[in-house]
Amino acid sequence: MKLPKGLGGGTLGGGGGLMANVQNAMARAQNLEQELETETLNVDKGPVKATFDGTGRIKSIKIDKSVVDPEDIEALEDLVIGVMRDGFEKAVELRADRVGEITKGLPPIPGLGL
């Protein structure tokens, strides 16, 4: 099959044809989830600390007993929510950075929203 002009032997970003770059990006994208699972993201809100993987899954949470006050559970809940929010945001940023690395130099692909 003959490829449309610009999809075969031309260069993009100084290396290989567009198809080679797209295939390379697809291969990296297929491994992205596993790559993110190996990342460790730490969030420290003082008395509440948590560890997440790069997908946003929480791996551990540590709560200092000094903030466990039966008369003020809302303060502890707010700290936990803050840690969870920050961990998720870090994971979203990490994923966006990795997707940016994968798609760098590629033209926009309609329908992918990348």
C-alpha positions in Angstrom: 0.0 0.0 0.0 1.3 3.4 -0.9 1.2 5.9 1.9 0.0 9.5 1.4 2.7 12.1 0.8 4.5 13.0 4.0 3.6 9.9 5.9 6.4 7.7 4.7 10.0 8.7 4.2 9.8 12.3 5.3 11.3 13.5 8.5 9.6 14.9 11.5 11.6 16.3 14.4 14.9 15.2 12.8 14.3 11.5 12.9 12.5 8.9 10.8 9.2 9.3 9.0 5.9 10.4 10.5 4.7 6.8 10.6 7.8 5.7 12.5 7.2 8.5 15.0 3.6 7.6 15.4 4.4 3.9 15.9 7.0 4.8 18.5 4.5 7.1 20.3 1.9 4.3 20.3 4.3 1.9 21.8 5.2 4.3 24.6 1.5 5.1 25.2 0.7 1.4 25.5 3.2 1.2 28.4 2.2 4.5 30.0 -0.1 3.0 32.6 2.5 0.5 33.9 5.1 3.3 33.9 2.9 5.5 36.0 2.2 2.7 38.4 5.9 2.5 39.3 6.1 6.2 40.1 5.9 7.4 43.7 4.2 10.7 44.6 4.4 12.0 48.2 2.1 14.6 49.7 2.8 16.2 53.0 0.2 18.3 54.8 2.1 18.4 58.1 0.3 16.0 60.3 -1.2 14.1 57.4 1.0 12.5 54.8 0.2 10.2 51.9 1.9 8.3 49.2 0.3 7.7 45.7 1.4 6.0 42.6 1.5 7.9 39.3 -2.0 6.8 38.4 -3.4 8.5 41.4 -4.0 5.4 43.5 -3.3 5.9 47.2 -0.6 3.6 48.6 -0.4 4.8 52.2 -1.6 7.4 54.5 -0.1 8.5 57.9 -2.0 10.6 60.4 -0.3 12.1 63.4 -2.3 11.4 66.5 -2.1 15.0 67.5 -4.8 15.9 65.0 -7.2 13.2 66.1 -9.6 15.1 68.2 -13.0 13.5 68.7 -14.4 17.0 69.3 -13.1 18.3 65.9 -13.4 15.5 63.3 -14.0 18.0 60.6 -10.5 19.4 60.8 -9.0 15.9 60.3 -11.4 15.3 57.4 -10.3 18.5 55.8 -6.6 17.5 56.1 -7.4 14.1 54.6 -9.3 15.7 51.7 -6.5 18.1 51.1 -3.9 15.3 50.9 -6.2 13.2 48.6 -6.8 16.2 46.3 -3.1 17.1 46.1 -2.1 13.5 45.4 -4.7 13.2 42.6 -3.6 16.6 41.1 0.1 15.5 41.1 -0.9 12.3 39.3 -2.8 14.2 36.7 0.1 16.5 36.1 2.5 13.6 35.8 0.3 11.9 33.3 0.0 15.1 31.2 3.8 15.5 31.3 4.3 11.9 30.1 1.7 12.2 27.4 3.4 15.5 26.3 6.7 13.7 26.0 5.1 10.9 24.0 3.3 13.2 21.5 6.1 15.8 21.3 6.8 16.6 17.6 3.7 14.8 16.3 1.0 16.7 14.5 -2.4 16.9 16.2 -4.4 13.7 15.7 -8.1 14.5 15.3 -10.3 12.8 17.8 -7.6 12.0 20.4 -7.8 15.3 22.2 -4.1 15.3 22.9 
